[in-house]
Amino acid sequence: MTTNRFLLRSLSIISIVILVSTSMYAGDGGSIYSLLGIGDLTGTLSVRSLGMGSTGVAISSSSALNMMAPATWAGLSRTRLEAAATYQGFSSNDGLTSRFIADLNLLNAQVGFPIAPSKGISLVAGFSRYSDVSYDTYSSGTGYTGPDTIPYSIHYQGTGGIGLGQLGLSYAPLAWCSVGASFDYYFGSVENIRTLTSSSSSYLGSRFDRITSYHGPGGTFGVLFNSLGWIAGGLKPLAIGASFSTRNNVTSSAQSILTFGSDPVTTPTEADTTADLSGAIVIPITYTVGASYAAGSRYLVAADFTAQLWKESSFNGAPPSDLGNATRFGFGIEREPSRETNPTWAERVALRIGGSFGTLYYHPKNTAINQWLVTAGASLPLSSSSRMHLALEYGERGTLTNGLTKDHVFRLTAAISVGEEWFVQLPEDW
């Protein structure tokens, strides 16, 4: 296939994914916990990693791009383009009522170029959804003004999030060692809306709309020892890897709009807009360490530990009161495709299972929000070098203590990964 045809097919795939994701973005919403901090942290893991319990920092691959581990890009042998979308549903329970909410979003889109495969030099660029704010909930109460008792309700809504653009390189100075680094750029906006309405026509309702934009640079670094056979022969199947994302100062700019009226959403009678207020948030250090072990010719076992130090963060110069350090331990098993000369289609399918558990960075009311997930995944061959990667995640997070919410989480993530050899003249081009 020529380079031009690869580009046309790749652009078509990206366009379809973006159109589907955009049209579905205004769904029912996500977890109420996403109103804290900068929202749910979706990370930059590949779909392969998600199916293996969020592991992968010690797994080099020629058929998947893991944006959280730049050193793994050294395994690329073909130009590869990937685009992924995630459907997620939350069954949320606060001890009194339960509700199911869901949405569908673009997760990432990225492309990798193996510039010099024999030296592990690859150039990779991409976009990932770093955080997601998507909540829609209500509360009610009673106000007292002189002789009047005024029942009211408040509608809380939040949309948007922060994206992450990356441009990086990998290099393998030795056959068993590779390194990588990327320049990262955070960008995006979050809209938080609070609408108060009264059951009494004598009192106006109000709507407070706050839009905050974010932008700022960062960096990610990685190292991978894809075999420890140089230490001892028995360690040849063992690999270890690590990645590190820097502490990043991200500039914020916020504008607030306050409207009043009997129906402040559709027929506001008065509005007041504040000037842009500049500030900054600190996205803290994130580090991951992991290992993988090739058990025989077709099985791979992996485990990763990730930590993000949100206690060292700040929002406009103040430490966050409802955030804390986040940790995650993941483990997974993969049955790799057959390496036989003419395997059947079923034998070319990769299968994965895994799980993870840890603590999210949400700490409302000084309460840690823990999460566990079980995962499964597969890679379905579409051609000799193109794949559809699938990952399923199901689990639970949160607690009903202290008036908080428990979520049952379901996610289905799908990615199309297209690979082609560039700058090679094939017989059909002669």
Secondary structure, 3 states (H helix, E strand, C coil): CCHHHHHHHHHHHHHHHHHHHHHHCCCCCCCHHHHCCCCEECCCCCHHHHHCCCCCCCCCCCCCCCCCCHHHHHHCCCEEEEEEEEEEEEEEECCCCEEEEEEEEEEEEEEEEEEEHHHCEEEEEEEEEEEECCEEEEEEEEEEECCEEEEEEEEEEEEEEEEEEEEEEEEEEECCEEEEEEEEEEEEEEEEEEEEEECCCCCCEEEEEEEEEEEEEEEEEEEEECCCCCCCHHHCCEEEEEEEECCEEEEEEEEEEEEEECECCCECCEEEECCCEEEEEEECCEEEEEEEEEECCCEEEEEEEEEECHHHCCECCECCCCECCEEEEEEEEEECCCCCCCCCCHHHCEEEEEEEEEECCECHHHCCCEEEEEEEEEEEECCCCCEEEEEEEEEEEECCHHHCCEEEEEEEEEEEEEEECCCCCCHHHC
